Amino acid sequence: MKKINLDPQEFETFGDSKSDFEMSDELYKRGKQVKMIYVGDPAKLGKFVKEYSVEYINGFSRGTLEYLKTHV
């Protein structure tokens, strides 16, 4: 993105497992505003607290598609 002079400050990331939060964690660490859209089963996460916004949408790829249809 640097090569084409893009420097977005806000990101939305998507994932369906605990390890998918790593991309949001990295963006947050770099000072970016991030919102994680979690499309997996929230019960599988257990007690899970992040310093950035997390929205839970149960439905895997269908949940992702529905989110994008209403937010883009």
Number of C-alpha atoms within 10 A of each C-alpha: 7 6 5 6 7 8 9 9 11 12 13 13 16 20 19 22 14 14 8 14 18 12 15 25 16 12 18 18 10 10 10 17 16 21 19 21 22 24 21 21 15 16 7 11 12 9 7 8 9 11 9 13 13 18 11 14 18 16 15 15 14 12 17 19 12 12 14 10 9 7 7 5
